[in-house]
Amino acid sequence: MKRKLRLDRRALLAVLVLGSAAALAACGGDASATDDPTAAQNPVETPATTLATTLATSGEVVAVIALDNSFRPQALEVQVGDTVSWENRGNNDHNVLSVETGEWGVEVTDFAPGAVYTHVFTEPGEYAYYCSIHGSTTVGMTGTVTVKP
């Protein structure tokens, strides 16, 4: 079953305003953020920035919930340019790892309960993923995103 969430212009404006406010607040006096030489090399996809970029591309955000050691829905279909948003709504730590490549996904340190990870799929294909804490690449906590042109 495929769940889609359409956001109107007001929601987009709210995301852009909140994202801008967060970016300005981040420019404050936290020296540790500027002392990390890998920060520029490893940009982090955040829900606000990814969502704003995606809305301009396709307007579709498809949600996947990590709960009770399962991904819900386990299989979904999206279009090229759509965003898939994984949210950890359970009490357990999880991760989201790509079976084929390490080009997308999120480790447990960034996907604790309450966390959200988003990824924009830009190429058609079938993308299998899993949680290595509660399964393997073929059994347990697994899922598939099918991206249509």
N, CA, C and O atoms as a GROMACS GRO file, in nm:
protein
  596
    1MET      N    1   0.085  -0.117   0.000
    1MET     CA    2   0.000   0.000   0.000
    1MET      C    3   0.089   0.123   0.000
    1MET      O    4   0.189   0.128   0.072
    2LYS      N    5   0.054   0.219  -0.079
    2LYS     CA    6   0.135   0.339  -0.097
    2LYS      C    7   0.068   0.455  -0.027
    2LYS      O    8  -0.049   0.484  -0.051
    3ARG      N    9   0.145   0.524   0.061
    3ARG     CA   10   0.093   0.642   0.130
    3ARG      C   11   0.164   0.764   0.076
    3ARG      O   12   0.287   0.768   0.069
    4LYS      N   13   0.086   0.864   0.039
    4LYS     CA   14   0.144   0.987  -0.012
    4LYS      C   15   0.093   1.103   0.070
    4LYS      O   16  -0.020   1.102   0.119
    5LEU      N   17   0.176   1.202   0.083
    5LEU     CA   18   0.140   1.321   0.157
    5LEU      C   19   0.165   1.440   0.067
    5LEU      O   20   0.279   1.466   0.030
    6ARG      N   21   0.061   1.511   0.031
    6ARG     CA   22   0.076   1.629  -0.051
    6ARG      C   23   0.080   1.751   0.041
    6ARG      O   24  -0.003   1.766   0.131
    7LEU      N   25   0.176   1.836   0.017
    7LEU     CA   26   0.190   1.956   0.098
    7LEU      C   27   0.151   2.077   0.014
    7LEU      O   28   0.193   2.089  -0.102
    8ASP      N   29   0.072   2.167   0.071
    8ASP     CA   30   0.030   2.285  -0.002
    8ASP      C   31   0.135   2.394   0.010
    8ASP      O   32   0.236   2.376   0.077
    9ARG      N   33   0.110   2.508  -0.055
    9ARG     CA   34   0.206   2.618  -0.055
    9ARG      C   35   0.232   2.672   0.084
    9ARG      O   36   0.344   2.712   0.114
   10ARG      N   37   0.129   2.674   0.171
   10ARG     CA   38   0.150   2.722   0.308
   10ARG      C   39   0.247   2.633   0.383
   10ARG      O   40   0.332   2.682   0.457
   11ALA      N   41   0.234   2.501   0.365
   11ALA     CA   42   0.325   2.408   0.432
   11ALA      C   43   0.467   2.427   0.380
   11ALA      O   44   0.563   2.424   0.457
   12LEU      N   45   0.480   2.446   0.246
   12LEU     CA   46   0.612   2.469   0.188
   12LEU      C   47   0.673   2.596   0.246
   12LEU      O   48   0.791   2.598   0.281
   13LEU      N   49   0.593   2.703   0.255
   13LEU     CA   50   0.642   2.829   0.311
   13LEU      C   51   0.685   2.810   0.455
   13LEU      O   52   0.788   2.863   0.496
   14ALA      N   53   0.607   2.736   0.533
   14ALA     CA   54   0.642   2.711   0.673
   14ALA      C   55   0.773   2.635   0.683
   14ALA      O   56   0.856   2.667   0.768
   15VAL      N   57   0.792   2.534   0.597
   15VAL     CA   58   0.916   2.457   0.598
   15VAL      C   59   1.034   2.547   0.562
   15VAL      O   60   1.139   2.540   0.626
   16LEU      N   61   1.016   2.632   0.461
   16LEU     CA   62   1.125   2.721   0.420
   16LEU      C   63   1.158   2.822   0.528
   16LEU      O   64   1.275   2.850   0.554
   17VAL      N   65   1.056   2.878   0.593
   17VAL     CA   66   1.079   2.975   0.700
   17VAL      C   67   1.149   2.908   0.818
   17VAL      O   68   1.247   2.961   0.871
   18LEU      N   69   1.099   2.790   0.859
   18LEU     CA   70   1.162   2.720   0.971
   18LEU      C   71   1.305   2.677   0.937
   18LEU      O   72   1.394   2.685   1.022
   19GLY      N   73   1.325   2.632   0.815
   19GLY     CA   74   1.460   2.593   0.773
   19GLY      C   75   1.555   2.711   0.773
   19GLY      O   76   1.670   2.698   0.814
   20SER      N   77   1.507   2.826   0.726
   20SER     CA   78   1.590   2.947   0.726
   20SER      C   79   1.622   2.992   0.867
   20SER      O   80   1.735   3.030   0.896
   21ALA      N   81   1.522   2.986   0.956
   21ALA     CA   82   1.544   3.026   1.094
   21ALA      C   83   1.646   2.932   1.161
   21ALA      O   84   1.732   2.977   1.236
   22ALA      N   85   1.634   2.803   1.132
   22ALA     CA   86   1.728   2.707   1.190
   22ALA      C   87   1.869   2.731   1.136
   22ALA      O   88   1.967   2.722   1.211
   23ALA      N   89   1.880   2.762   1.008
   23ALA     CA   90   2.012   2.789   0.949
   23ALA      C   91   2.074   2.913   1.010
   23ALA      O   92   2.194   2.915   1.039
   24LEU      N   93   1.994   3.017   1.031
   24LEU     CA   94   2.046   3.140   1.093
   24LEU      C   95   2.086   3.114   1.237
   24LEU      O   96   2.188   3.166   1.283
   25ALA      N   97   2.008   3.036   1.308
   25ALA     CA   98   2.041   3.005   1.448
   25ALA      C   99   2.170   2.924   1.455
   25ALA      O  100   2.248   2.939   1.549
   26ALA      N  101   2.192   2.838   1.356
   26ALA     CA  102   2.312   2.756   1.355
   26ALA      C  103   2.438   2.838   1.330
   26ALA      O  104   2.548   2.790   1.355
   27CYS      N  105   2.423   2.960   1.283
   27CYS     CA  106   2.538   3.046   1.257
   27CYS      C  107   2.590   3.110   1.384
   27CYS      O  108   2.683   3.191   1.377
   28GLY      N  109   2.535   3.076   1.499
   28GLY     CA  110   2.576   3.134   1.626
   28GLY      C  111   2.715   3.091   1.666
   28GLY      O  112   2.795   3.056   1.580
   29GLY      N  113   2.746   3.093   1.796
   29GLY     CA  114   2.880   3.075   1.846
   29GLY      C  115   2.923   2.932   1.873
   29GLY      O  116   3.008   2.913   1.959
   30ASP      N  117   2.872   2.832   1.806
   30ASP     CA  118   2.914   2.694   1.829
   30ASP      C  119   3.041   2.667   1.750
   30ASP      O  120   3.035   2.636   1.632
   31ALA      N  121   3.154   2.679   1.816
   31ALA     CA  122   3.283   2.661   1.749
   31ALA      C  123   3.303   2.518   1.703
   31ALA      O  124   3.376   2.495   1.606
   32SER      N  125   3.241   2.421   1.769
   32SER     CA  126   3.265   2.281   1.733
   32SER      C  127   3.216   2.251   1.593
   32SER      O  128   3.274   2.166   1.525
   33ALA      N  129   3.111   2.316   1.546
   33ALA     CA  130   3.059   2.291   1.412
   33ALA      C  131   3.158   2.338   1.306
   33ALA      O  132   3.171   2.275   1.202
   34THR      N  133   3.230   2.449   1.332
   34THR     CA  134   3.323   2.499   1.232
   34THR      C  135   3.459   2.433   1.243
   34THR      O  136   3.540   2.443   1.151
   35ASP      N  137   3.488   2.365   1.354
   35ASP     CA  138   3.616   2.299   1.372
   35ASP      C  139   3.622   2.163   1.305
   35ASP      O  140   3.730   2.105   1.297
   36ASP      N  141   3.511   2.111   1.256
   36ASP     CA  142   3.508   1.978   1.196
   36ASP      C  143   3.540   1.989   1.047
   36ASP      O  144   3.455   2.036   0.971
   37PRO      N  145   3.660   1.947   1.002
   37PRO     CA  146   3.695   1.960   0.861
   37PRO      C  147   3.615   1.868   0.770
   37PRO      O  148   3.610   1.891   0.650
   38THR      N  149   3.551   1.763   0.825
   38THR     CA  150   3.473   1.672   0.740
   38THR      C  151   3.330   1.718   0.722
   38THR      O  152   3.257   1.660   0.641
   39ALA      N  153   3.288   1.821   0.794
   39ALA     CA  154   3.148   1.865   0.787
   39ALA      C  155   3.110   1.905   0.645
   39ALA      O  156   3.001   1.869   0.599
   40ALA      N  157   3.195   1.977   0.575
   40ALA     CA  158   3.162   2.020   0.439
   40ALA      C  159   3.166   1.903   0.342
   40ALA      O  160   3.096   1.904   0.241
   41GLN      N  161   3.247   1.801   0.372
   41GLN     CA  162   3.258   1.686   0.284
   41GLN      C  163   3.143   1.589   0.301
   41GLN      O  164   3.113   1.512   0.210
   42ASN      N  165   3.078   1.590   0.417
   42ASN     CA  166   2.971   1.495   0.448
   42ASN      C  167   2.843   1.569   0.483
   42ASN      O  168   2.803   1.572   0.600
   43PRO      N  169   2.776   1.631   0.383
   43PRO     CA  170   2.654   1.704   0.416
   43PRO      C  171   2.546   1.611   0.467
   43PRO      O  172   2.537   1.496   0.425
   44VAL      N  173   2.466   1.661   0.558
   44VAL     CA  174   2.359   1.582   0.619
   44VAL      C  175   2.227   1.621   0.554
   44VAL      O  176   2.195   1.740   0.543
   45GLU      N  177   2.151   1.522   0.511
   45GLU     CA  178   2.017   1.549   0.459
   45GLU      C  179   1.927   1.570   0.579
   45GLU      O  180   1.913   1.482   0.663
   46THR      N  181   1.866   1.687   0.587
   46THR     CA  182   1.773   1.714   0.696
   46THR      C  183   1.633   1.717   0.640
   46THR      O  184   1.615   1.748   0.522
   47PRO      N  185   1.534   1.686   0.721
   47PRO     CA  186   1.398   1.685   0.670
   47PRO      C  187   1.358   1.818   0.607
   47PRO      O  188   1.294   1.818   0.501
   48ALA      N  189   1.394   1.931   0.667
   48ALA     CA  190   1.351   2.061   0.616
   48ALA      C  191   1.415   2.091   0.481
   48ALA      O  192   1.345   2.132   0.388
   49THR      N  193   1.548   2.072   0.468
   49THR     CA  194   1.613   2.106   0.343
   49THR      C  195   1.577   2.008   0.233
   49THR      O  196   1.555   2.049   0.119
   50THR      N  197   1.570   1.880   0.265
   50THR     CA  198   1.534   1.782   0.164
   50THR      C  199   1.390   1.801   0.120
   50THR      O  200   1.360   1.792   0.001
   51LEU      N  201   1.301   1.828   0.213
   51LEU     CA  202   1.161   1.848   0.180
   51LEU      C  203   1.143   1.968   0.090
   51LEU      O  204   1.070   1.961  -0.008
   52ALA      N  205   1.208   2.079   0.121
   52ALA     CA  206   1.194   2.200   0.040
   52ALA      C  207   1.245   2.175  -0.101
   52ALA      O  208   1.182   2.219  -0.197
   53THR      N  209   1.357   2.105  -0.116
   53THR     CA  210   1.412   2.075  -0.247
   53THR      C  211   1.319   1.982  -0.323
   53THR      O  212   1.298   2.001  -0.443
   54THR      N  213   1.264   1.882  -0.257
   54THR     CA  214   1.180   1.784  -0.323
   54THR      C  215   1.048   1.844  -0.369
   54THR      O  216   0.999   1.809  -0.476
   55LEU      N  217   0.991   1.933  -0.290
   55LEU     CA  218   0.864   1.992  -0.330
   55LEU      C  219   0.877   2.065  -0.462
   55LEU      O  220   0.783   2.066  -0.542
   56ALA      N  221   0.990   2.125  -0.485
   56ALA     CA  222   1.011   2.194  -0.611
   56ALA      C  223   1.023   2.094  -0.725
   56ALA      O  224   0.992   2.127  -0.839
   57THR      N  225   1.069   1.972  -0.697
   57THR     CA  226   1.090   1.871  -0.799
   57THR      C  227   0.962   1.794  -0.831
   57THR      O  228   0.918   1.791  -0.946
   58SER      N  229   0.902   1.732  -0.729
   58SER     CA  230   0.790   1.643  -0.758
   58SER      C  231   0.668   1.665  -0.669
   58SER      O  232   0.556   1.632  -0.709
   59GLY      N  233   0.686   1.720  -0.552
   59GLY     CA  234   0.574   1.744  -0.463
   59GLY      C  235   0.530   1.626  -0.381
   59GLY      O  236   0.434   1.637  -0.305
   60GLU      N  237   0.596   1.511  -0.394
   60GLU     CA  238   0.553   1.392  -0.324
   60GLU      C  239   0.652   1.354  -0.213
   60GLU      O  240   0.773   1.348  -0.236
   61VAL      N  241   0.598   1.329  -0.095
   61VAL     CA  242   0.675   1.275   0.016
   61VAL      C  243   0.601   1.149   0.060
   61VAL      O  244   0.483   1.154   0.094
   62VAL      N  245   0.672   1.037   0.060
   62VAL     CA  246   0.610   0.910   0.096
   62VAL      C  247   0.672   0.864   0.228
   62VAL      O  248   0.794   0.855   0.240
   63ALA      N  249   0.586   0.834   0.326
   63ALA     CA  250   0.633   0.801   0.460
   63ALA      C  251   0.647   0.651   0.480
   63ALA      O  252   0.564   0.572   0.435
   64VAL      N  253   0.755   0.613   0.551
   64VAL     CA  254   0.776   0.477   0.598
   64VAL      C  255   0.800   0.488   0.748
   64VAL      O  256   0.881   0.569   0.792
   65ILE      N  257   0.732   0.407   0.825
   65ILE     CA  258   0.744   0.409   0.971
   65ILE      C  259   0.822   0.286   1.016
   65ILE      O  260   0.792   0.174   0.976
   66ALA      N  261   0.923   0.308   1.100
   66ALA     CA  262   0.995   0.198   1.165
   66ALA      C  263   0.931   0.180   1.302
   66ALA      O  264   0.941   0.267   1.388
   67LEU      N  265   0.864   0.066   1.321
   67LEU     CA  266   0.790   0.043   1.444
   67LEU      C  267   0.780  -0.107   1.470
   67LEU      O  268   0.754  -0.185   1.378
   68ASP      N  269   0.802  -0.146   1.594
   68ASP     CA  270   0.789  -0.287   1.633
   68ASP      C  271   0.870  -0.379   1.542
   68ASP      O  272   0.822  -0.485   1.501
   69ASN      N  273   0.991  -0.340   1.513
   69ASN     CA  274   1.084  -0.419   1.433
   69ASN      C  275   1.032  -0.453   1.293
   69ASN      O  276   1.057  -0.561   1.240
   70SER      N  277   0.959  -0.356   1.235
   70SER     CA  278   0.915  -0.370   1.096
   70SER      C  279   0.909  -0.232   1.032
   70SER      O  280   0.896  -0.131   1.100
   71PHE      N  281   0.919  -0.232   0.900
   71PHE     CA  282   0.898  -0.110   0.823
   71PHE      C  283   0.755  -0.114   0.770
   71PHE      O  284   0.711  -0.216   0.718
   72ARG      N  285   0.682  -0.003   0.785
   72ARG     CA  286   0.543   0.003   0.741
   72ARG      C  287   0.522   0.123   0.652
   72ARG      O  288   0.537   0.236   0.699
   73PRO      N  289   0.490   0.106   0.524
   73PRO     CA  290   0.474  -0.023   0.455
   73PRO      C  291   0.611  -0.084   0.425
   73PRO      O  292   0.713  -0.016   0.423
   74GLN      N  293   0.608  -0.214   0.401
   74GLN     CA  294   0.732  -0.285   0.372
   74GLN      C  295   0.775  -0.261   0.227
   74GLN      O  296   0.895  -0.256   0.199
   75ALA      N  297   0.680  -0.247   0.138
   75ALA     CA  298   0.710  -0.220  -0.003
   75ALA      C  299   0.630  -0.098  -0.046
   75ALA      O  300   0.512  -0.085  -0.014
   76LEU      N  301   0.696  -0.010  -0.119
   76LEU     CA  302   0.625   0.106  -0.171
   76LEU      C  303   0.676   0.141  -0.308
   76LEU      O  304   0.787   0.103  -0.347
   77GLU      N  305   0.595   0.216  -0.380
   77GLU     CA  306   0.629   0.260  -0.515
   77GLU      C  307   0.622   0.411  -0.519
   77GLU      O  308   0.525   0.472  -0.473
   78VAL      N  309   0.726   0.473  -0.576
   78VAL     CA  310   0.732   0.618  -0.589
   78VAL      C  311   0.776   0.653  -0.730
   78VAL      O  312   0.810   0.565  -0.809
   79GLN      N  313   0.775   0.781  -0.762
   79GLN     CA  314   0.821   0.831  -0.890
   79GLN      C  315   0.962   0.889  -0.874
   79GLN      O  316   1.000   0.927  -0.763
   80VAL      N  317   1.037   0.897  -0.982
   80VAL     CA  318   1.168   0.962  -0.978
   80VAL      C  319   1.150   1.103  -0.924
   80VAL      O  320   1.060   1.175  -0.968
   81GLY      N  321   1.233   1.142  -0.831
   81GLY     CA  322   1.226   1.275  -0.770
   81GLY      C  323   1.145   1.280  -0.643
   81GLY      O  324   1.146   1.382  -0.574
   82ASP      N  325   1.074   1.172  -0.611
   82ASP     CA  326   0.998   1.169  -0.486
   82ASP      C  327   1.092   1.148  -0.368
   82ASP      O  328   1.202   1.094  -0.383
   83THR      N  329   1.047   1.190  -0.252
   83THR     CA  330   1.122   1.172  -0.129
   83THR      C  331   1.057   1.060  -0.049
   83THR      O  332   0.935   1.054  -0.036
   84VAL      N  333   1.140   0.972   0.004
   84VAL     CA  334   1.092   0.873   0.101
   84VAL      C  335   1.143   0.920   0.237
   84VAL      O  336   1.262   0.949   0.254
   85SER      N  337   1.052   0.926   0.331
   85SER     CA  338   1.082   0.973   0.467
   85SER      C  339   1.061   0.859   0.564
   85SER      O  340   0.948   0.813   0.584
   86TRP      N  341   1.170   0.812   0.627
   86TRP     CA  342   1.162   0.707   0.727
   86TRP      C  343   1.158   0.774   0.864
   86TRP      O  344   1.239   0.861   0.893
   87GLU      N  345   1.063   0.732   0.948
   87GLU     CA  346   1.054   0.786   1.083
   87GLU      C  347   1.055   0.671   1.184
   87GLU      O  348   0.980   0.575   1.171
   88ASN      N  349   1.142   0.683   1.283
   88ASN     CA  350   1.150   0.582   1.388
   88ASN      C  351   1.049   0.618   1.496
   88ASN      O  352   1.076   0.704   1.581
   89ARG      N  353   0.933   0.553   1.494
   89ARG     CA  354   0.827   0.581   1.590
   89ARG      C  355   0.824   0.481   1.705
   89ARG      O  356   0.735   0.488   1.790
   90GLY      N  357   0.917   0.389   1.707
   90GLY     CA  358   0.917   0.288   1.812
   90GLY      C  359   1.005   0.328   1.930
   90GLY      O  360   1.052   0.441   1.939
   91ASN      N  361   1.025   0.231   2.019
   91ASN     CA  362   1.110   0.251   2.135
   91ASN      C  363   1.250   0.195   2.113
   91ASN      O  364   1.339   0.213   2.196
   92ASN      N  365   1.270   0.126   2.001
   92ASN     CA  366   1.398   0.061   1.973
   92ASN      C  367   1.484   0.144   1.878
   92ASN      O  368   1.433   0.223   1.798
   93ASP      N  369   1.616   0.125   1.889
   93ASP     CA  370   1.707   0.182   1.790
   93ASP      C  371   1.692   0.103   1.661
   93ASP      O  372   1.667  -0.017   1.664
   94HIS      N  373   1.707   0.172   1.549
   94HIS     CA  374   1.703   0.110   1.417
   94HIS      C  375   1.806   0.178   1.330
   94HIS      O  376   1.864   0.280   1.368
   95ASN      N  377   1.828   0.122   1.212
   95ASN     CA  378   1.901   0.189   1.106
   95ASN      C  379   1.831   0.156   0.976
   95ASN      O  380   1.745   0.067   0.972
   96VAL      N  381   1.867   0.225   0.870
   96VAL     CA  382   1.814   0.199   0.737
   96VAL      C  383   1.936   0.188   0.647
   96VAL      O  384   2.005   0.287   0.623
   97LEU      N  385   1.962   0.068   0.597
   97LEU     CA  386   2.081   0.044   0.516
   97LEU      C  387   2.042  -0.008   0.378
   97LEU      O  388   1.958  -0.097   0.367
   98SER      N  389   2.103   0.046   0.276
   98SER     CA  390   2.081   0.000   0.139
   98SER      C  391   2.146  -0.136   0.120
   98SER      O  392   2.259  -0.158   0.163
   99VAL      N  393   2.074  -0.229   0.055
   99VAL     CA  394   2.129  -0.362   0.029
   99VAL      C  395   2.235  -0.354  -0.080
   99VAL      O  396   2.340  -0.416  -0.068
  100GLU      N  397   2.210  -0.278  -0.185
  100GLU     CA  398   2.297  -0.275  -0.302
  100GLU      C  399   2.419  -0.183  -0.286
  100GLU      O  400   2.531  -0.222  -0.319
  101THR      N  401   2.397  -0.064  -0.236
  101THR     CA  402   2.506   0.034  -0.227
  101THR      C  403   2.501   0.102  -0.092
  101THR      O  404   2.400   0.095  -0.021
  102GLY      N  405   2.607   0.166  -0.056
  102GLY     CA  406   2.610   0.245   0.066
  102GLY      C  407   2.587   0.392   0.038
  102GLY      O  408   2.622   0.477   0.120
  103GLU      N  409   2.528   0.424  -0.077
  103GLU     CA  410   2.511   0.563  -0.119
  103GLU      C  411   2.398   0.634  -0.046
  103GLU      O  412   2.390   0.756  -0.050
  104TRP      N  413   2.311   0.560   0.020
  104TRP     CA  414   2.203   0.621   0.096
  104TRP      C  415   2.174   0.533   0.216
  104TRP      O  416   2.211   0.415   0.219
  105GLY      N  417   2.109   0.588   0.313
  105GLY     CA  418   2.076   0.516   0.434
  105GLY      C  419   2.118   0.594   0.556
  105GLY      O  420   2.178   0.701   0.545
  106VAL      N  421   2.086   0.542   0.674
  106VAL     CA  422   2.117   0.612   0.798
  106VAL      C  423   2.158   0.510   0.904
  106VAL      O  424   2.095   0.405   0.918
  107GLU      N  425   2.262   0.542   0.977
  107GLU     CA  426   2.310   0.456   1.084
  107GLU      C  427   2.229   0.479   1.211
  107GLU      O  428   2.158   0.579   1.223
  108VAL      N  429   2.239   0.387   1.304
  108VAL     CA  430   2.162   0.391   1.428
  108VAL      C  431   2.189   0.519   1.507
  108VAL      O  432   2.098   0.569   1.574
  109THR      N  433   2.310   0.572   1.502
  109THR     CA  434   2.342   0.693   1.579
  109THR      C  435   2.258   0.813   1.536
  109THR      O  436   2.237   0.906   1.614
  110ASP      N  437   2.210   0.812   1.412
  110ASP     CA  438   2.127   0.922   1.362
  110ASP      C  439   1.982   0.881   1.343
  110ASP      O  440   1.904   0.957   1.284
  111PHE      N  441   1.943   0.762   1.391
  111PHE     CA  442   1.806   0.715   1.370
  111PHE      C  443   1.750   0.652   1.498
  111PHE      O  444   1.690   0.545   1.494
  112ALA      N  445   1.772   0.719   1.608
  112ALA     CA  446   1.718   0.675   1.737
  112ALA      C  447   1.567   0.700   1.738
  112ALA      O  448   1.515   0.765   1.647
  113PRO      N  449   1.495   0.649   1.837
  113PRO     CA  450   1.350   0.675   1.844
  113PRO      C  451   1.319   0.824   1.831
  113PRO      O  452   1.379   0.909   1.898
  114GLY      N  453   1.223   0.854   1.744
  114GLY     CA  454   1.183   0.992   1.718
  114GLY      C  455   1.254   1.057   1.602
  114GLY      O  456   1.212   1.164   1.557
  115ALA      N  457   1.360   0.996   1.550
  115ALA     CA  458   1.437   1.055   1.441
  115ALA      C  459   1.369   1.031   1.306
  115ALA      O  460   1.290   0.938   1.290
  116VAL      N  461   1.403   1.117   1.210
  116VAL     CA  462   1.352   1.107   1.073
  116VAL      C  463   1.470   1.111   0.978
  116VAL      O  464   1.562   1.192   0.995
  117TYR      N  465   1.469   1.025   0.877
  117TYR     CA  466   1.570   1.025   0.770
  117TYR      C  467   1.496   1.034   0.638
  117TYR      O  468   1.397   0.964   0.618
  118THR      N  469   1.543   1.119   0.547
  118THR     CA  470   1.480   1.131   0.416
  118THR      C  471   1.582   1.110   0.306
  118THR      O  472   1.701   1.138   0.323
  119HIS      N  473   1.534   1.061   0.193
  119HIS     CA  474   1.619   1.042   0.076
  119HIS      C  475   1.536   1.066  -0.049
  119HIS      O  476   1.423   1.018  -0.059
  120VAL      N  477   1.591   1.140  -0.144
  120VAL     CA  478   1.527   1.163  -0.273
  120VAL      C  479   1.583   1.061  -0.371
  120VAL      O  480   1.704   1.052  -0.390
  121PHE      N  481   1.494   0.984  -0.434
  121PHE     CA  482   1.534   0.885  -0.532
  121PHE      C  483   1.532   0.949  -0.671
  121PHE      O  484   1.427   0.994  -0.717
  122THR      N  485   1.648   0.953  -0.737
  122THR     CA  486   1.661   1.024  -0.864
  122THR      C  487   1.673   0.933  -0.985
  122THR      O  488   1.675   0.980  -1.099
  123GLU      N  489   1.682   0.803  -0.962
  123GLU     CA  490   1.696   0.706  -1.071
  123GLU      C  491   1.591   0.596  -1.057
  123GLU      O  492   1.565   0.550  -0.946
  124PRO      N  493   1.528   0.555  -1.170
  124PRO     CA  494   1.433   0.443  -1.162
  124PRO      C  495   1.504   0.315  -1.119
  124PRO      O  496   1.623   0.298  -1.144
  125GLY      N  497   1.431   0.227  -1.055
  125GLY     CA  498   1.487   0.099  -1.014
  125GLY      C  499   1.420   0.047  -0.889
  125GLY      O  500   1.327   0.107  -0.836
  126GLU      N  501   1.470  -0.066  -0.842
  126GLU     CA  502   1.420  -0.126  -0.719
  126GLU      C  503   1.531  -0.119  -0.615
  126GLU      O  504   1.641  -0.169  -0.637
  127TYR      N  505   1.501  -0.058  -0.501
  127TYR     CA  506   1.599  -0.033  -0.396
  127TYR      C  507   1.558  -0.108  -0.269
  127TYR      O  508   1.461  -0.072  -0.202
  128ALA      N  509   1.632  -0.212  -0.239
  128ALA     CA  510   1.606  -0.291  -0.118
  128ALA      C  511   1.685  -0.230  -0.002
  128ALA      O  512   1.796  -0.180  -0.021
  129TYR      N  513   1.627  -0.236   0.117
  129TYR     CA  514   1.693  -0.185   0.236
  129TYR      C  515   1.657  -0.272   0.355
  129TYR      O  516   1.566  -0.354   0.348
  130TYR      N  517   1.729  -0.254   0.466
  130TYR     CA  518   1.705  -0.336   0.584
  130TYR      C  519   1.757  -0.265   0.708
  130TYR      O  520   1.830  -0.167   0.700
  131CYS      N  521   1.718  -0.318   0.823
  131CYS     CA  522   1.772  -0.275   0.952
  131CYS      C  523   1.863  -0.387   0.999
  131CYS      O  524   1.817  -0.499   1.022
  132SER      N  525   1.992  -0.360   1.013
  132SER     CA  526   2.087  -0.465   1.050
  132SER      C  527   2.075  -0.506   1.196
  132SER      O  528   2.129  -0.610   1.235
  133ILE      N  529   2.005  -0.428   1.277
  133ILE     CA  530   1.985  -0.463   1.417
  133ILE      C  531   1.877  -0.571   1.431
  133ILE      O  532   1.885  -0.657   1.518
  134HIS      N  533   1.776  -0.565   1.344
  134HIS     CA  534   1.661  -0.655   1.355
  134HIS      C  535   1.640  -0.738   1.229
  134HIS      O  536   1.527  -0.774   1.197
  135GLY      N  537   1.746  -0.767   1.158
  135GLY     CA  538   1.732  -0.849   1.039
  135GLY      C  539   1.861  -0.853   0.960
  135GLY      O  540   1.967  -0.812   1.007
  136SER      N  541   1.848  -0.904   0.839
  136SER     CA  542   1.961  -0.910   0.746
  136SER      C  543   1.911  -0.857   0.613
  136SER      O  544   1.801  -0.804   0.604
  137THR      N  545   1.992  -0.871   0.511
  137THR     CA  546   1.952  -0.819   0.380
  137THR      C  547   1.832  -0.892   0.320
  137THR      O  548   1.768  -0.841   0.228
  138THR      N  549   1.801  -1.012   0.372
  138THR     CA  550   1.692  -1.090   0.313
  138THR      C  551   1.578  -1.126   0.408
  138THR      O  552   1.469  -1.157   0.362
  139VAL      N  553   1.601  -1.122   0.539
  139VAL     CA  554   1.496  -1.159   0.634
  139VAL      C  555   1.490  -1.060   0.749
  139VAL      O  556   1.585  -0.988   0.776
  140GLY      N  557   1.376  -1.060   0.816
  140GLY     CA  558   1.359  -0.971   0.931
  140GLY      C  559   1.305  -0.836   0.889
  140GLY      O  560   1.210  -0.828   0.811
  141MET      N  561   1.365  -0.733   0.940
  141MET     CA  562   1.320  -0.596   0.915
  141MET      C  563   1.377  -0.548   0.782
  141MET      O  564   1.487  -0.492   0.776
  142THR      N  565   1.300  -0.570   0.674
  142THR     CA  566   1.343  -0.537   0.540
  142THR      C  567   1.236  -0.454   0.469
  142THR      O  568   1.121  -0.448   0.513
  143GLY      N  569   1.276  -0.389   0.360
  143GLY     CA  570   1.181  -0.313   0.282
  143GLY      C  571   1.232  -0.291   0.141
  143GLY      O  572   1.350  -0.314   0.112
  144THR      N  573   1.142  -0.245   0.053
  144THR     CA  574   1.178  -0.219  -0.086
  144THR      C  575   1.108  -0.092  -0.134
  144THR      O  576   0.989  -0.072  -0.110
  145VAL      N  577   1.186  -0.007  -0.202
  145VAL     CA  578   1.132   0.110  -0.269
  145VAL      C  579   1.146   0.087  -0.419
  145VAL      O  580   1.258   0.070  -0.469
  146THR      N  581   1.035   0.086  -0.490
  146THR     CA  582   1.038   0.076  -0.636
  146THR      C  583   1.017   0.215  -0.692
  146THR      O  584   0.916   0.280  -0.664
  147VAL      N  585   1.114   0.262  -0.771
  147VAL     CA  586   1.110   0.397  -0.827
  147VAL      C  587   1.076   0.387  -0.975
  147VAL      O  588   1.150   0.326  -1.052
  148LYS      N  589   0.965   0.447  -1.012
  148LYS     CA  590   0.917   0.447  -1.151
  148LYS      C  591   0.961   0.576  -1.221
  148LYS      O  592   0.973   0.680  -1.156
  149PRO      N  593   0.986   0.569  -1.353
  149PRO     CA  594   1.025   0.690  -1.425
  149PRO      C  595   0.914   0.793  -1.432
  149PRO      O  596   0.933   0.900  -1.490
   0.00000   0.00000   0.00000
